[in-house]
Amino acid sequence: MDLDRFLRAVKNGELLSPESTRYFFTPQILHSQQKGWEEMYGPGLWFYVEGDGSTLFYEKDGHNAGVSGMIRHYPGRDTSVVLLSNLGNGAWDPARKIHKMIIEGQFDN
């Protein structure tokens, strides 16, 4: 999908300078702490950081009247999830289910 291609192009340094690319993919501000992980803001992305400092995934999501969507990338698995919905809150439940499947290794080879 185009969203995945875009995010990978940014990550590969095709769209920003090396310094800006590093900054874009670095968690900056703590939003909340949970047991064993932190939710952090970055410049444009949300980061879910595990207790050991590794990023479990980063994402960008959004919604408007009648639509919702997200892109989520799991860097440790090099796996992206892109969800687009014609419902205002339609992306979140599938995202939770897919997350659980990824964590449980159901997509591993």
Secondary structure, DSSP 8 states (H G I E B T S, - for coil): -HHHHHHHHHHTTSSS-HHHHHHHTS--EEEEEETTEEEEE-SS-EEEEETTS-EEEEEEEEEETTEEEEEEEETTTTEEEEEEESSTTTTHHHHHHHHHHHHTTTT--
